[in-house]
Amino acid sequence: MNETANTQLIEWGNLLPSVATCIEAVERDNFESQLLALLHQAVGIEQCMIFGYSTSGNIDCLLAANHQLPRVADRLAQIYVSGLFRQDPNYLQLSRLAGQPENTSTDALTTMQVEAMSPAYRSHLFAFPDLVDKVSLNIAAKEGAYYLNLYRGTRRGPFTSANLNCLNSLAPLLTSLIRRHYSNAPARPEQLSSREAAALAPLSERERQLCLYLLRGHTLKTAAAKLDIAFSTTETYRKRAYAKLGVTSKAGLVALCKVGT
């Protein structure tokens, strides 16, 4: 065995515990934190975004994580889903992929396409916090598609060829984990009543979970701990959920879900 192959074998041996932990966390509340830990260890990502595309054309942010700047990640996700996603160089491919058979996924990574980005897209989503590189993975799903985006900034610099080789090797695993987890979201805190199910129907799964925790007496802080997400992310989910439901407070949420019960 040559020195390069031996080094790669050692690196994969170091990753195996994180891979095993990530697999065990699928469909559990701690999956996202374990996925981020694996990606940090494997290729030193500085930011991660996962979006869900529906066959009806809707888009939702499932995960927005930047360890150094969590609020910035949430803000970038909001800008993206509010309309800039249509300027994403991968948008047409994702639109075609949404709703296709799951074996349509190629597990092929897409590297950063600077030349295909509009000035507005690049300035809004990359200029701050100084992101310099991006790698994406498009994943077909029964009800749409999932879109994994991994970023590096000026602190670490662009992904190296070794990083890309590692991600290419991980791509089939990442495809399977993300599809399984988000297609079978973590269990709700309690069974929904018929009124709650009807009232919360317009929401994404994560928004619905947060609202249920709030209805059961949790604060944003304790709900964040239960969902294993950043406090700032719960604020984002709450804002989006309240806007969709036409309420402005927890009292309004409670009234909406209790009417007729």
Secondary structure by P-SEA (a helix, b strand, c coil): ccaaaaaaaaaaaaaaaaaaaaaaaccccaaaaaaaaaaaacccccbbbbbbbcccccccccbbbbcccaaaaaaaaaaaaccccccccaaaaaaaacccccccccccccccccccccaaaaaaccccccccbbbbbbbbccccbbbbbbbcccccccccaaaaaaaaaaaaaaaaaaaaaaaccccccccccaaaaaaaccccaaaaaaaaaaaacccaaaaaaaacccaaaaaaaaaaaaaaaccccaaaaaaaaaccc
